[in-house]
Amino acid sequence: MLAPELADFYKKHGVEGVEDYLSGGPSSDITGDFPLRFIRVNPRFDREETLQILKSELPVGSFAPKPVPWLDAKLGFYAVSGNFPLSQSRSFRSGRVYGMDVSSGAAVAALLFDSNDVNMGNDVFSEMIEGGSTKDNRSHSDESNNTVPEGEIVEAEVDPNHKPVKSMRVLDLCCSPGLKLCTIADMLDEFPSSTVVGVDISESRMSVCKSIVQKYRIDKETSGLSHDKGDQGTVSTGGALIRLFCEDGTKFGLQPPNQLIFDSDAALLESESSGKRKRMNKSARAREKKRLRQLLSIDIKTDKREGTALENSESQSKPLGYVATSVSIELFDRVLVDAECSTDGAVKHMLHRMHSHVVDSKKLEPKKSVTSNKALTDSQQLADLVQLQRQLILSGFRLLKPGGVMVYSTCSLSEAQNEDVVSWLLKENPTKARLVSVNFPGPSKLEDQMNKKGISLVSQGSLPGTVRFYPNISSCDTLSKEDNGDSFYGGGLFLAKIKNTKLLD
């Protein structure tokens, strides 16, 4: 059962059925699962072939994989039956699909695309294509009158003959476990010389992230990439470069990074030299460390000027450990700060915490204990968490190029961790930080738009222009083979999109 203070928190936010879901009651089709789950197809495999394989593996009576209609089709999200054993499937083991909550896809969509902006003009794909035009002939100027009605999706028209004129640098500041990072890289694969940098402070979390990136971006059997050698004898895949740093995200860029643990170009070279061997031997590990040491300097700036991380924030509240130095990191076109939070919106995570197994003298049985969330309900722990989130969002903004865009997100429903953190950043940077209003469509059926407490599954946050996704529990009861996507919403998520409006010199 839920601790009383946690039950009160969900009641305050109009989220019903959490306790029933955790105990396998009427809000869940099977114990411990939603009636649906979400996957994302690996774009380096043939999509139709992947969907046919996936369809053949689904339980008898399940509906065929259905695209999530409210996300850009390029992202490749699909809904499947909740009782599908994904981790045991051929499609998952072969790297053809990712298991990823659809709400996380919204954060990537807001970061890279402008189709959900109320006022358009921040799309990576329209910015990077020479001569690219848009249906509404929109302008990047704040004074533009070419606005788009809330909820209307306008996609950029791109001439396939036009070529990219610049590369993109994207930072995922709290990148573990790496699914959003891989999604970002997948979207940038068509733009040569783009770089995706992932940062996380935890060695164990970064180990997981590295394994996921290795599976979906490097390994021959599961990545879907060809490892053909180019004219210079180097491995060429045409994809974005991925670099992972095990560093403190609140200080990243304030001093030279020294914990580069993964570089996709180096990993591809090692994959070619090692053949089919999956585990690295001693000499391979030594080669990897040497290559990573040599590659450390790629992102580092050695001149103190505009365009470095040191001078990109008006805030005087510098993170602990701030050192005024002329060495910093190259800034980024896009920054994702999916900040550490109390995870109360991700009820599946709560399920894993609650259903632990203990062995007594006679049998193995699930232990269903009282579930609390001290990071949410203990005032001091919450204050410490909010302070960390402030440091992370400030760090992310500091690493953003003038004109760049940052998305701040959490899987919490707590206003203190969401709207309050974003409002604090806007106040700290009044002449540089501007909120970009975003809108995601909710269910089209009127009866599916609200949960039992009258709270919309997708709504504007208390800070206008931000978005809240509420955990989709009660509305999933009506899922059927005929569902056209009105129930295709997942865990709780908050997101805000912020632009650095500082003018380029």
Solvent accessible surface area in square Angstrom, and as a share of the most:
residue,aa,sasa,rsa
1,M,119,0.53
2,L,10,0.05
3,A,6,0.04
4,P,95,0.60
5,E,70,0.31
6,L,0,0.00
7,A,36,0.28
8,D,90,0.47
9,F,29,0.12
10,Y,5,0.02
11,K,140,0.59
12,K,165,0.70
13,H,27,0.12
14,G,4,0.04
15,V,10,0.05
16,E,65,0.29
17,G,20,0.19
18,V,3,0.02
19,E,71,0.32
20,D,55,0.29
21,Y,0,0.00
22,L,0,0.00
23,S,53,0.34
24,G,26,0.25
25,G,23,0.22
26,P,113,0.71
27,S,12,0.08
28,S,15,0.10
29,D,108,0.56
30,I,69,0.35
31,T,92,0.53
32,G,15,0.14
33,D,35,0.18
34,F,11,0.05
35,P,15,0.10
36,L,1,0.01
37,R,66,0.24
38,F,14,0.06
39,I,0,0.00
40,R,1,0.00
41,V,2,0.01
42,N,1,0.00
43,P,59,0.37
44,R,43,0.16
45,F,39,0.16
46,D,89,0.46
47,R,77,0.28
48,E,110,0.49
49,E,84,0.38
50,T,0,0.00
51,L,24,0.12
52,Q,112,0.50
53,I,17,0.09
54,L,0,0.00
55,K,108,0.46
56,S,92,0.59
57,E,51,0.23
58,L,20,0.10
59,P,39,0.25
60,V,160,0.92
61,G,52,0.50
62,S,31,0.20
63,F,18,0.08
64,A,42,0.33
65,P,18,0.12
66,K,40,0.17
67,P,84,0.53
68,V,7,0.04
69,P,82,0.52
70,W,12,0.04
71,L,12,0.06
72,D,26,0.14
73,A,77,0.60
74,K,94,0.40
75,L,0,0.00
76,G,2,0.02
77,F,8,0.03
78,Y,16,0.06
79,A,0,0.00
80,V,0,0.00
81,S,15,0.09
82,G,3,0.03
83,N,73,0.37
84,F,3,0.01
85,P,63,0.39
86,L,9,0.05
87,S,68,0.44
88,Q,131,0.58
89,S,7,0.05
90,R,152,0.55
91,S,0,0.00
92,F,53,0.22
93,R,157,0.57
94,S,30,0.19
95,G,0,0.00
96,R,28,0.10
97,V,0,0.00
98,Y,0,0.00
99,G,26,0.25
100,M,8,0.04
101,D,56,0.29
102,V,0,0.00
103,S,4,0.02
104,S,23,0.15
105,G,0,0.00
106,A,0,0.00
107,A,0,0.00
108,V,0,0.00
109,A,2,0.01
110,A,1,0.00
111,L,0,0.00
112,L,0,0.00
113,F,5,0.02
114,D,0,0.00
115,S,9,0.06
116,N,13,0.07
117,D,3,0.02
118,V,36,0.20
119,N,77,0.39
120,M,13,0.06
121,G,4,0.04
122,N,7,0.04
123,D,10,0.05
124,V,0,0.00
125,F,16,0.07
126,S,20,0.13
127,E,50,0.23
128,M,0,0.00
129,I,14,0.07
130,E,105,0.47
131,G,60,0.58
132,G,27,0.26
133,S,62,0.40
134,T,21,0.12
135,K,134,0.57
136,D,41,0.21
137,N,123,0.63
138,R,25,0.09
139,S,46,0.30
140,H,95,0.43
141,S,55,0.35
142,D,87,0.45
143,E,144,0.65
144,S,29,0.19
145,N,143,0.73
146,N,64,0.33
147,T,83,0.48
148,V,7,0.04
149,P,88,0.55
150,E,118,0.53
151,G,36,0.35
152,E,89,0.40
153,I,79,0.40
154,V,14,0.08
155,E,91,0.41
156,A,24,0.18
157,E,91,0.41
158,V,64,0.37
159,D,54,0.28
160,P,126,0.79
161,N,125,0.64
162,H,71,0.32
163,K,156,0.66
164,P,47,0.30
165,V,89,0.51
166,K,92,0.39
167,S,48,0.31
168,M,1,0.00
169,R,37,0.14
170,V,0,0.00
171,L,0,0.00
172,D,1,0.00
173,L,1,0.01
174,C,22,0.13
175,C,4,0.02
176,S,25,0.16
177,P,64,0.40
178,G,0,0.00
179,L,36,0.18
180,K,30,0.13
181,L,0,0.00
182,C,0,0.00
183,T,0,0.00
184,I,0,0.00
185,A,0,0.00
186,D,10,0.05
187,M,12,0.05
188,L,0,0.00
189,D,28,0.14
190,E,110,0.49
191,F,1,0.00
192,P,80,0.50
193,S,93,0.60
194,S,0,0.00
195,T,15,0.09
196,V,0,0.00
197,V,0,0.00
198,G,0,0.00
199,V,0,0.00
200,D,9,0.05
201,I,104,0.53
202,S,23,0.15
203,E,140,0.63
204,S,81,0.52
205,R,101,0.37
206,M,1,0.00
207,S,65,0.42
208,V,75,0.43
209,C,0,0.00
210,K,55,0.23
211,S,67,0.44
212,I,34,0.17
213,V,0,0.00
214,Q,51,0.23
215,K,42,0.18
216,Y,6,0.02
217,R,8,0.03
218,I,1,0.01
219,D,36,0.19
220,K,96,0.41
221,E,98,0.44
222,T,16,0.10
223,S,0,0.00
224,G,26,0.25
225,L,29,0.14
226,S,67,0.43
227,H,22,0.10
228,D,95,0.49
229,K,129,0.55
230,G,32,0.31
231,D,148,0.77
232,Q,159,0.71
233,G,44,0.43
234,T,74,0.43
235,V,23,0.13
236,S,60,0.39
237,T,40,0.23
238,G,49,0.47
239,G,22,0.21
240,A,6,0.05
241,L,32,0.16
242,I,0,0.00
243,R,0,0.00
244,L,0,0.00
245,F,0,0.00
246,C,19,0.11
247,E,31,0.14
248,D,43,0.22
249,G,6,0.05
250,T,8,0.05
251,K,58,0.25
252,F,6,0.02
253,G,1,0.01
254,L,2,0.01
255,Q,85,0.38
256,P,60,0.38
257,P,4,0.03
258,N,98,0.50
259,Q,90,0.40
260,L,14,0.07
261,I,43,0.22
262,F,3,0.01
263,D,3,0.02
264,S,6,0.04
265,D,79,0.41
266,A,7,0.05
267,A,15,0.11
268,L,11,0.06
269,L,70,0.35
270,E,15,0.07
271,S,16,0.10
272,E,47,0.21
273,S,75,0.48
274,S,20,0.13
275,G,40,0.38
276,K,186,0.79
277,R,102,0.37
278,K,151,0.64
279,R,210,0.77
280,M,61,0.27
281,N,64,0.33
282,K,165,0.70
283,S,60,0.39
284,A,0,0.00
285,R,119,0.43
286,A,61,0.47
287,R,87,0.32
288,E,33,0.15
289,K,126,0.54
290,K,112,0.48
291,R,62,0.22
292,L,14,0.07
293,R,155,0.56
294,Q,117,0.52
295,L,45,0.23
296,L,35,0.17
297,S,75,0.48
298,I,95,0.48
299,D,1,0.00
300,I,40,0.20
301,K,32,0.13
302,T,107,0.62
303,D,61,0.31
304,K,116,0.49
305,R,108,0.39
306,E,69,0.31
307,G,23,0.22
308,T,1,0.01
309,A,0,0.00
310,L,14,0.07
311,E,59,0.26
312,N,3,0.02
313,S,18,0.12
314,E,55,0.25
315,S,2,0.01
316,Q,156,0.69
317,S,59,0.38
318,K,71,0.30
319,P,5,0.03
320,L,142,0.71
321,G,47,0.45
322,Y,68,0.26
323,V,76,0.44
324,A,79,0.61
325,T,34,0.20
326,S,54,0.35
327,V,38,0.22
328,S,0,0.00
329,I,0,0.00
330,E,54,0.24
331,L,2,0.01
332,F,0,0.00
333,D,14,0.07
334,R,3,0.01
335,V,0,0.00
336,L,0,0.00
337,V,0,0.00
338,D,34,0.17
339,A,6,0.05
340,E,90,0.41
341,C,16,0.10
342,S,5,0.03
343,T,32,0.19
344,D,0,0.00
345,G,0,0.00
346,A,16,0.12
347,V,1,0.01
348,K,61,0.26
349,H,93,0.41
350,M,0,0.00
351,L,16,0.08
352,H,138,0.62
353,R,121,0.44
354,M,7,0.03
355,H,36,0.16
356,S,52,0.34
357,H,120,0.54
358,V,68,0.39
359,V,121,0.70
360,D,68,0.35
361,S,113,0.73
362,K,188,0.79
363,K,120,0.51
364,L,117,0.58
365,E,68,0.30
366,P,70,0.44
367,K,102,0.43
368,K,101,0.43
369,S,46,0.30
370,V,87,0.50
371,T,10,0.06
372,S,47,0.30
373,N,13,0.06
374,K,108,0.46
375,A,30,0.24
376,L,14,0.07
377,T,46,0.27
378,D,51,0.26
379,S,94,0.61
380,Q,113,0.50
381,Q,86,0.38
382,L,39,0.19
383,A,55,0.43
384,D,82,0.43
385,L,18,0.09
386,V,23,0.13
387,Q,91,0.40
388,L,53,0.26
389,Q,0,0.00
390,R,77,0.28
391,Q,34,0.15
392,L,10,0.05
393,I,0,0.00
394,L,3,0.02
395,S,0,0.00
396,G,0,0.00
397,F,0,0.00
398,R,2,0.01
399,L,0,0.00
400,L,0,0.00
401,K,67,0.28
402,P,20,0.13
403,G,37,0.35
404,G,3,0.03
405,V,1,0.00
406,M,0,0.00
407,V,0,0.00
408,Y,0,0.00
409,S,0,0.00
410,T,0,0.00
411,C,29,0.18
412,S,0,0.00
413,L,2,0.01
414,S,7,0.05
415,E,82,0.37
416,A,31,0.24
417,Q,0,0.00
418,N,0,0.00
419,E,4,0.02
420,D,68,0.35
421,V,0,0.00
422,V,0,0.00
423,S,29,0.19
424,W,40,0.14
425,L,0,0.00
426,L,36,0.18
427,K,159,0.67
428,E,50,0.22
429,N,0,0.00
430,P,95,0.60
431,T,100,0.58
432,K,24,0.10
433,A,11,0.09
434,R,84,0.31
435,L,33,0.16
436,V,5,0.03
437,S,37,0.24
438,V,7,0.04
439,N,28,0.14
440,F,7,0.03
441,P,40,0.25
442,G,32,0.31
443,P,4,0.03
444,S,93,0.60
445,K,92,0.39
446,L,142,0.71
447,E,132,0.59
448,D,18,0.09
449,Q,58,0.26
450,M,97,0.43
451,N,18,0.09
452,K,142,0.60
453,K,101,0.43
454,G,44,0.42
455,I,56,0.28
456,S,24,0.15
457,L,2,0.01
458,V,15,0.09
459,S,35,0.22
460,Q,106,0.47
461,G,7,0.06
462,S,73,0.47
463,L,36,0.18
464,P,89,0.56
465,G,4,0.04
466,T,0,0.00
467,V,4,0.02
468,R,15,0.06
469,F,4,0.02
470,Y,21,0.08
471,P,7,0.04
472,N,0,0.00
473,I,3,0.01
474,S,16,0.10
475,S,16,0.10
476,C,1,0.01
477,D,77,0.40
478,T,95,0.55
479,L,33,0.17
480,S,50,0.32
481,K,114,0.48
482,E,131,0.59
483,D,13,0.07
484,N,124,0.64
485,G,3,0.03
486,D,15,0.08
487,S,1,0.01
488,F,1,0.00
489,Y,7,0.03
490,G,3,0.03
491,G,11,0.10
492,G,3,0.03
493,L,12,0.06
494,F,1,0.00
495,L,0,0.00
496,A,0,0.00
497,K,0,0.00
498,I,0,0.00
499,K,24,0.10
500,N,0,0.00
501,T,41,0.24
502,K,51,0.21
503,L,153,0.76
504,L,139,0.69
505,D,159,0.82
